[in-house]
Amino acid sequence: MAQKLAIENDCLSWQFLCEGDRLKSLGFHNKLTDHAFELSSIQEIGLVFSANADRLEQPYANVDDFELRDTKIVNPSYVIFHLQSRSANIPVTVHYQLDGNTRRKWVEIKNQGKDDLLLLDIELEDFSIEASTSGGGHGQPIFIANEVFSAIEHPAGMNQNDDGHIHITHFPGKRLSAGESFRSHTALVSVAKENQALEHFISYIQERPLYSR
């Protein structure tokens, strides 16, 4: 049975669709401009592992077949989704939290298998949006409709923009022992007033010294 869910505050809302074991972000609403943005071609989370836990080795294993197992609404602006891969013994906890103008998303990954794993990539955002987009690159934000920026909250993140298709990736290169967990960096979608996306991004990083390290 399909169920719509939203988290919101005074600045923005983020909408989801929970349909059986599938989780899908539908879009978001910038309350500062009253503009709504629909999302499509969505992958909520994707992981890439090396074929060898000790070094880079192909073929890399792409894990993106995650099913929704449980939902926890912490408060009106914070929800946690518990996912499980169908093909790998890897549960992922996905956190969506609104903080003022900003939607923050991070994941916790656990290796529940018996063997160690080398986690190469965490694909935190992968969606298309019907709006003008610009920017992107290593540590560089993507601007949407000149009133939103999206990026990983770390200068080493890759923020890719392909004509409205947004792909944001964290590259931890982290060895996960059996039973070990790992928390990703945070992916941001942050709204501003009309034509204020760049100014909002500059203000954001000036207020957070850790972002520029």
HUKAZI-V943410 format. One record per residue. N is the residue number from 1. RES is the residue in three letters. SS is DSSP state (2 for helix, 1 for strand, 0 for the rest). PSI is psi in radians with two decimals (none if undefined). OMEGA is omega in whole degrees, -180 to 180 (none if undefined). Layout:
BEGIN
n,res,ss,psi,omega
N,RES,SS,PSI,OMEGA
N,RES,SS,PSI,OMEGA
END
This chain:
BEGIN
n,res,ss,psi,omega
1,MET,0,2.27,-178
2,ALA,1,2.41,179
3,GLN,1,2.22,176
4,LYS,1,2.52,-177
5,LEU,1,2.52,179
6,ALA,1,2.54,167
7,ILE,1,2.53,-177
8,GLU,1,2.78,171
9,ASN,0,-2.82,-176
10,ASP,0,-0.28,-175
11,CYS,0,-0.62,-176
12,LEU,1,2.90,171
13,SER,1,2.67,179
14,TRP,1,2.22,-174
15,GLN,1,2.51,179
16,PHE,1,2.79,168
17,LEU,1,2.13,174
18,CYS,1,1.93,-175
19,GLU,1,1.78,-174
20,GLY,0,-2.11,179
21,ASP,0,0.29,-178
22,ARG,1,2.34,175
23,LEU,1,2.33,-178
24,LYS,1,2.25,172
25,SER,1,2.25,-179
26,LEU,1,-0.63,-178
27,GLY,1,-3.01,179
28,PHE,1,2.81,-177
29,HIS,1,2.08,175
30,ASN,1,1.84,-177
31,LYS,0,-0.26,179
32,LEU,0,-0.43,179
33,THR,0,-0.17,-175
34,ASP,0,0.51,177
35,HIS,1,2.35,177
36,ALA,1,2.46,-179
37,PHE,1,2.12,177
38,GLU,1,2.51,180
39,LEU,1,2.60,177
40,SER,1,3.03,180
41,SER,0,0.91,-168
42,ILE,0,2.34,164
43,GLN,0,2.02,-174
44,GLU,0,-0.64,-178
45,ILE,0,2.44,175
46,GLY,1,2.50,-180
47,LEU,1,2.56,176
48,VAL,1,2.24,-179
49,PHE,1,2.58,173
50,SER,0,2.71,176
51,ALA,0,-0.27,-180
52,ASN,1,2.28,-177
53,ALA,0,-0.25,-176
54,ASP,0,-0.26,-175
55,ARG,1,2.95,173
56,LEU,0,2.19,180
57,GLU,0,2.28,176
58,GLN,0,2.73,5
59,PRO,0,2.39,176
60,TYR,0,2.57,-180
61,ALA,1,2.07,176
62,ASN,1,2.13,-179
63,VAL,1,1.90,180
64,ASP,0,0.24,-177
65,ASP,0,1.00,-175
66,PHE,1,2.40,178
67,GLU,1,2.52,178
68,LEU,1,2.20,180
69,ARG,1,-0.56,-177
70,ASP,1,2.65,178
71,THR,1,2.31,177
72,LYS,1,2.02,176
73,ILE,1,1.87,-177
74,VAL,1,-0.79,175
75,ASN,1,3.12,-175
76,PRO,0,-0.30,-179
77,SER,0,0.26,-175
78,TYR,1,2.14,178
79,VAL,1,2.57,179
80,ILE,1,2.28,178
81,PHE,1,2.33,176
82,HIS,1,2.10,-177
83,LEU,1,2.76,177
84,GLN,1,2.30,176
85,SER,1,2.45,176
86,ARG,0,-0.55,-172
87,SER,0,-0.28,-177
88,ALA,0,2.69,-178
89,ASN,0,1.08,-174
90,ILE,1,1.84,171
91,PRO,1,2.57,179
92,VAL,1,2.31,175
93,THR,1,2.13,-177
94,VAL,1,2.19,-180
95,HIS,1,2.26,171
96,TYR,1,2.08,-178
97,GLN,1,2.33,175
98,LEU,1,2.30,-180
99,ASP,1,1.65,-175
100,GLY,0,-2.15,-179
101,ASN,0,-0.09,-164
102,THR,1,2.29,167
103,ARG,1,2.12,180
104,ARG,1,2.35,180
105,LYS,1,2.24,174
106,TRP,1,2.85,-178
107,VAL,1,2.66,172
108,GLU,1,2.20,-174
109,ILE,1,2.38,179
110,LYS,1,2.35,174
111,ASN,1,1.79,180
112,GLN,0,0.09,177
113,GLY,0,-3.09,-179
114,LYS,0,-0.31,-176
115,ASP,0,2.67,176
116,ASP,0,2.71,180
117,LEU,1,2.60,174
118,LEU,1,1.83,-179
119,LEU,1,2.02,-177
120,LEU,1,-0.91,-173
121,ASP,1,2.56,169
122,ILE,1,1.94,180
123,GLU,1,1.75,-172
124,LEU,1,-0.56,178
125,GLU,1,2.36,176
126,ASP,1,1.66,-178
127,PHE,1,2.85,173
128,SER,1,2.61,-178
129,ILE,1,2.38,179
130,GLU,0,1.40,180
131,ALA,0,2.81,176
132,SER,0,2.42,180
133,THR,1,2.68,178
134,SER,1,2.92,176
135,GLY,1,-2.83,-179
136,GLY,0,2.91,-179
137,GLY,1,-3.08,179
138,HIS,1,2.01,178
139,GLY,0,0.03,-177
140,GLN,0,2.36,-176
141,PRO,0,2.76,170
142,ILE,1,2.31,178
143,PHE,1,2.37,-178
144,ILE,1,2.11,176
145,ALA,0,0.36,180
146,ASN,0,0.39,176
147,GLU,0,0.12,-179
148,VAL,1,2.48,166
149,PHE,1,2.64,179
150,SER,1,2.39,-178
151,ALA,1,2.89,167
152,ILE,1,2.45,-178
153,GLU,0,1.01,178
154,HIS,0,2.39,-175
155,PRO,0,-0.29,-179
156,ALA,0,-0.03,180
157,GLY,0,2.68,176
158,MET,1,2.09,-179
159,ASN,1,1.75,-174
160,GLN,1,2.37,180
161,ASN,1,1.97,180
162,ASP,1,1.42,177
163,ASP,0,0.87,177
164,GLY,0,-0.10,173
165,HIS,1,2.06,-175
166,ILE,1,2.23,180
167,HIS,1,1.97,-174
168,ILE,1,2.19,-169
169,THR,1,2.42,172
170,HIS,1,2.35,-178
171,PHE,0,1.45,-175
172,PRO,0,-0.57,-174
173,GLY,0,0.79,-171
174,LYS,1,2.23,173
175,ARG,1,2.18,179
176,LEU,1,1.94,175
177,SER,0,2.82,178
178,ALA,0,2.20,-180
179,GLY,0,-0.09,-177
180,GLU,0,2.60,178
181,SER,1,2.79,180
182,PHE,1,2.41,177
183,ARG,1,2.32,-179
184,SER,0,2.95,164
185,HIS,0,3.04,-176
186,THR,0,2.31,174
187,ALA,1,2.40,-175
188,LEU,1,2.45,162
189,VAL,1,2.00,-170
190,SER,1,2.27,-173
191,VAL,1,2.72,179
192,ALA,0,3.14,173
193,LYS,0,2.96,-178
194,GLU,0,2.33,177
195,ASN,0,0.44,-178
196,GLN,0,0.28,-175
197,ALA,2,-0.80,-178
198,LEU,2,-0.82,180
199,GLU,2,-0.67,179
200,HIS,2,-0.72,179
201,PHE,2,-0.79,180
202,ILE,2,-0.76,178
203,SER,2,-0.69,-179
204,TYR,2,-0.86,-176
205,ILE,2,-0.49,177
206,GLN,2,-0.52,-180
207,GLU,0,-0.16,-176
208,ARG,0,1.52,-177
209,PRO,2,-0.52,-179
210,LEU,2,-0.50,-178
211,TYR,2,-0.59,-173
212,SER,2,0.07,-179
213,ARG,0,none,none
END
